[in-house]
Structures are given as structure tokens and as C-alpha cells.
């Protein structure tokens, strides 16, 4: 009971902080920043103009992609099956409830490491980010690996967060974390208004109402994909507007962006079910038990809003349903097996009832079966225009 009360208290605090920072977008009355307008220091109106031109999808040859290997990163950013790094004490406490720390792979290459067999995000982020990539949407790349941390404290997450005020630790050693994942950001520069980072899902309505931005079909497909993977932790700082190309600066230092994109930064709360406190992550029993549609006749997606989220049972157009269905159906059985194999779902340690009524380990084939069942829900539905 104490733990449950604590979890609710933490979640409520996060809810309040989300409201204070602009849960559904920046306050339109925010004072315009003084001085040159850099991409990280735009007025609300300037940010809105870029958001309206932002893209969410690009054409990819889905069936040709290697989901086991994932996106091909530039050579300096590639992460092998095993890496060594040096623990980095952060400049400020790391936030969140899941185990993580900073580590330096090489000079000027400090990465975030998430770790732990019981940490569902270690599995969910790999599966979700590679699925988005394979379908043409953008998210930070998550690389599964075995991390040898040199100069590591006994509990690197506590040292980096709850115990940060105690300072850099002196009692350190070499520790190995497996499974673990390393995050690589989508290339580009973040687009922000002072005091507000990221973007809120309700803002996508504006992005589909101006020529040159994402289409209604693409945005509805994006929302339906969030429903499909049960992406419940949808607070604004889980997303980012990124200038991926065409950045220009005039003589006065004002910056513009030719190619803004809406990117998802954190997909840890996926492949389970949406809950108030975002605590279902990569759980087959939870994911299997949730339907895609809350109302299949009205094409209302089944994604109740969490305390921190801002995407709530979205209504999907027929164009959006068809757009996503066509792309999901391009994934082969081999690709689906690769998706869940590279996500290390077998290390999750989940069990389900077997045909004989006895508990058995969850397999990659179980995940593929449920994926195909949910895909069929989208394929067989018909929505209003």
C-alpha cells in the first residue's frame, strides 16, 4: 500500500508539473524573447509557423529493411554488441523513474545508458523505435548492447538522480550491464520557445492545416500507431521538433529551418497498456489484452490518457487508418521476428499460460502472433472520411 501510494503521489506531481509547463502547448501569451531568434529561442508564433510546416513521415521501402540491424548510423555513432565506457557524473540530477546513467564512450561522446532486466523500457524502446523507423516515422535510435562501465558507483542511477546532491562518488569499480540500451538522437537542432520544450499531440491538428506540412492521413496514422503500440507517456518533453536540414542564419543572427520534423524522443512506455502512471512496458499479457479500437464503428482509438499524457482516445480518419494499414502490411514475418528478437524480449522473463494450463516463458513467436492480431484489427476496420 505504501509503494502504491508513493507511485500515485509521484505521478500526480508529474501531472501538476506537466500542466505548469504547458501540457497542450506553450502559453500563447508567452513574451517573445529579445535578441536574435535562434531555433532554441523562438516566439510562440514563430514556433507555430514551423510546426505547421513540420513533417511526420517519409517514404521508405519497408519490406527491404533489416530490423535486426536497425538504422545505419554514421561510423562514429555506431554501437556494437558490447561497449566499454567511463561513468559520467551529470551536471544536474537525471529525472525519471527508470534506471539510467551517463557514460563516455570516447572523448566528447557521452551517451545515456538505460539498463536492467526488470526495466521494461530496455526492451520497449528498441522495439518501438525500430518499428517507427521501418514505417517511415522518426524517433531516436535505441541500440541494444552489453555495457561495461568503468569507474561506476554501486548504483549509478541513484548516484545520478536521488543521491546526486552527495557529489561525485569515490567508491567505484567496473560493472557490467546486460541488457542495456544506448540512445542516439535524430540528427538536427531542436526547435523551442524559451520555457517550453517538445510538442504536444493536440498541436498536430495545426500541423495538418497548412500546405507543405504533414497530411491529415499521415498525422492520423501517426496517432493510430501510438495507439497500436500503447504509447501512453505522451507528455511534451517526450517529443521534439527537430530541424533536420535547411537551417539558415541571417546577418542579425536570426535562424530559420527549411525542414522541421516532429520526432518522438522516448518510447519506453510502449508494448503494454496505457495506465494512469505509465507502468506497463513490454508486457505481452497487457498488450494482448488491449484492443486497438475503443469504438471500432466510430474509429476511436483505445488509448486512455495517462496523468502525464495528452493523447486521449484519438478519432482516426479512413485515410489515416488505410495509410497505416498499408505500411504495417508491408512488414514480413521475418521482419517481425527480427523486431522482437533484437528487442531481447526473451530476457524480459515474462510467462503466460500454455495450452496445458501451465506457465511457460513468453517467446518471440508470441509477440509476433499478437502483433499480427492487432494489425488485422486495423486492416479490417472501416472509418468515416
Residue pairs with C-beta under 8 A, 6 or more apart in sequence:
7 277
7 279
8 276
8 277
10 97
10 277
11 276
11 277
11 278
11 307
11 308
12 307
14 235
14 307
14 308
15 307
15 308
18 235
18 236
18 308
21 195
21 196
21 236
21 237
22 195
22 196
22 200
22 236
23 200
23 235
23 236
23 310
24 200
24 202
24 203
24 310
25 196
25 199
25 200
25 202
25 203
25 236
26 44
26 47
26 193
26 195
26 196
27 44
27 196
28 44
30 43
30 44
30 193
30 194
30 195
30 196
32 43
32 44
32 45
33 41
33 42
33 43
33 193
33 194
35 41
35 253
36 252
36 253
36 254
36 255
37 43
37 46
37 254
37 255
38 253
38 254
38 255
39 189
39 190
39 191
39 192
39 243
39 247
39 255
39 257
40 189
40 190
40 191
40 192
41 192
41 193
41 194
42 50
42 191
42 192
42 193
43 193
44 193
47 191
47 192
47 193
47 241
48 206
50 191
50 241
50 243
50 257
50 260
51 199
51 203
51 206
51 207
51 213
51 241
51 260
51 262
52 206
52 207
52 209
52 210
52 213
53 210
53 212
53 213
53 260
54 207
54 213
54 214
54 241
54 260
54 261
54 262
55 213
55 214
55 218
55 259
55 260
55 261
55 262
56 137
56 138
56 204
56 207
56 214
56 218
56 219
56 222
56 261
56 262
57 135
57 136
57 137
57 214
57 218
57 221
57 222
58 136
58 138
59 136
60 133
60 134
60 135
60 136
62 134
62 135
62 136
62 327
62 330
62 331
63 330
63 331
63 332
63 335
65 133
65 134
65 335
66 338
67 130
67 134
67 335
67 338
67 339
67 342
68 338
68 341
68 342
70 130
70 133
70 141
70 143
70 342
71 130
71 133
71 141
73 79
73 141
73 184
76 109
77 184
79 143
79 145
79 182
79 184
80 145
81 145
81 146
82 145
82 146
82 147
82 148
83 105
83 145
83 146
83 147
83 148
83 182
84 147
84 148
84 149
84 150
85 103
85 104
85 105
85 111
85 113
85 147
85 148
85 149
85 150
86 103
86 104
86 149
86 150
86 151
87 101
87 102
87 103
87 149
87 150
87 151
87 152
87 153
87 156
87 172
88 101
88 102
88 103
88 104
88 110
89 102
89 159
89 160
89 167
89 168
89 169
90 102
90 160
90 164
92 164
93 160
93 161
93 162
93 164
93 165
94 100
94 101
94 102
94 157
94 160
94 161
94 164
95 161
96 161
98 114
98 116
98 119
98 121
98 268
99 114
99 115
99 116
99 119
99 156
99 157
100 112
100 113
100 114
100 115
100 157
100 160
101 112
101 113
101 115
101 149
101 152
101 156
101 157
101 159
101 160
102 110
102 111
102 112
102 113
102 160
103 110
103 111
103 113
103 147
103 149
104 110
104 111
105 111
111 182
111 183
111 184
112 182
112 183
113 147
113 149
113 177
113 180
113 181
113 182
114 121
114 122
114 125
114 180
114 181
114 183
114 268
115 122
115 147
115 177
115 179
115 180
115 181
116 122
116 177
116 179
116 180
117 179
117 347
117 348
117 349
118 349
120 268
120 272
120 280
120 281
120 282
120 283
120 348
121 181
121 268
121 269
121 281
121 282
122 144
122 179
122 180
122 181
122 344
123 179
123 271
123 281
123 282
123 343
123 344
123 345
123 347
123 348
124 267
124 268
124 269
124 270
124 271
124 272
124 281
124 282
124 343
125 142
125 181
125 183
125 266
125 267
125 268
125 270
126 142
126 143
126 144
126 181
126 342
126 343
126 344
127 229
127 270
127 271
127 282
127 339
127 340
127 343
127 345
128 139
128 229
128 231
128 267
128 270
128 271
129 139
129 140
129 141
129 142
129 267
130 142
130 339
130 342
130 343
131 225
131 229
131 339
132 138
132 139
132 225
132 264
132 267
133 139
133 141
134 331
134 335
134 339
135 225
135 324
135 327
135 328
136 327
137 222
137 225
137 264
138 186
138 242
138 261
138 262
138 263
138 264
139 186
139 263
139 264
139 265
139 267
140 183
140 184
140 185
140 186
140 263
140 264
140 265
140 266
141 183
141 184
141 185
141 186
142 181
142 182
142 183
142 184
142 267
143 181
143 182
143 183
143 184
144 179
144 180
144 181
144 342
144 343
144 344
145 180
145 181
145 182
146 176
146 177
146 178
146 179
146 180
147 176
147 177
147 178
147 180
147 182
148 174
148 175
148 176
149 156
149 174
149 175
149 176
149 177
150 174
151 172
151 173
151 174
152 172
152 173
152 174
152 175
153 159
153 169
153 171
153 172
154 171
154 173
155 163
156 175
159 166
159 169
179 344
179 347
185 265
186 240
186 242
186 244
186 261
186 263
187 244
188 242
188 243
188 244
188 245
188 261
189 242
189 243
189 247
189 257
190 197
190 240
190 241
190 242
190 243
191 240
191 241
191 242
191 243
191 257
191 260
192 241
196 236
197 236
197 237
197 240
198 235
198 236
198 237
198 238
198 239
198 240
198 241
198 265
199 236
199 239
199 240
199 241
199 262
200 236
200 239
200 310
201 223
201 226
201 234
201 239
201 310
201 311
201 314
202 310
204 214
204 219
204 222
204 223
204 262
207 213
207 214
207 219
207 262
208 214
208 215
208 216
208 218
208 219
214 222
214 262
215 319
216 317
216 319
216 320
217 317
217 319
217 320
217 322
217 323
218 320
218 323
219 320
220 314
220 316
220 317
220 319
220 320
220 321
220 323
220 324
221 320
221 321
221 323
221 324
221 327
222 262
223 301
223 311
223 314
223 316
223 320
224 292
224 301
224 314
224 316
224 320
224 321
224 324
224 378
225 324
226 234
226 301
226 303
226 311
226 314
227 292
227 301
227 302
227 303
227 314
228 292
228 324
228 328
228 374
228 375
228 378
229 267
229 270
229 271
230 269
230 270
230 271
230 272
230 273
230 274
230 280
230 286
230 287
230 290
230 303
231 264
231 267
231 269
231 270
231 303
231 311
232 269
232 270
232 272
232 273
232 274
232 275
232 278
232 280
232 303
232 304
232 306
232 309
233 266
233 268
233 269
233 278
233 306
233 308
233 309
234 305
234 306
234 308
234 309
234 310
234 311
235 308
235 309
235 310
236 310
237 265
238 264
238 265
238 266
239 262
239 263
239 264
239 265
240 262
240 263
240 265
241 260
241 261
241 262
241 263
242 260
242 261
242 263
243 257
243 258
243 259
243 260
243 261
244 259
244 260
244 261
245 258
245 259
246 256
246 257
246 258
246 259
247 255
247 256
247 257
247 258
248 255
248 256
248 257
248 258
249 255
249 256
250 256
268 281
269 278
269 280
269 281
269 306
270 281
270 282
271 281
271 282
271 283
271 287
272 280
272 281
272 282
272 283
272 286
272 287
273 280
273 283
273 286
273 287
273 289
273 290
274 280
274 290
274 302
274 303
274 304
274 305
274 306
274 309
275 306
276 306
276 307
277 306
277 307
278 306
278 307
278 308
278 309
280 286
282 343
282 345
282 348
283 350
284 345
284 350
284 352
284 362
284 366
284 367
284 370
285 350
285 352
287 370
288 370
288 373
290 302
291 302
291 377
292 301
292 302
292 374
292 377
292 378
292 381
293 299
293 300
293 301
293 302
293 377
293 381
294 300
294 301
294 302
294 303
294 313
296 377
296 381
298 315
298 384
299 315
299 316
299 317
299 318
299 321
299 381
299 382
299 383
299 384
300 313
300 314
300 315
300 316
301 313
301 314
301 315
301 316
302 313
303 311
303 312
303 313
303 314
304 312
304 313
305 311
305 312
305 313
316 383
317 383
317 384
317 385
318 382
318 383
318 384
318 385
319 385
320 383
321 378
321 381
321 382
321 383
324 378
325 375
325 378
325 379
328 375
328 378
328 379
329 375
329 379
331 339
333 368
336 367
336 368
336 371
336 372
337 364
337 365
337 368
340 364
340 367
340 368
340 371
341 364
345 362
345 364
345 367
346 361
346 362
346 363
346 364
348 362
349 361
350 361
350 362
351 359
351 360
351 361
351 362
352 359
352 360
352 362
352 366
353 359
353 360
354 360
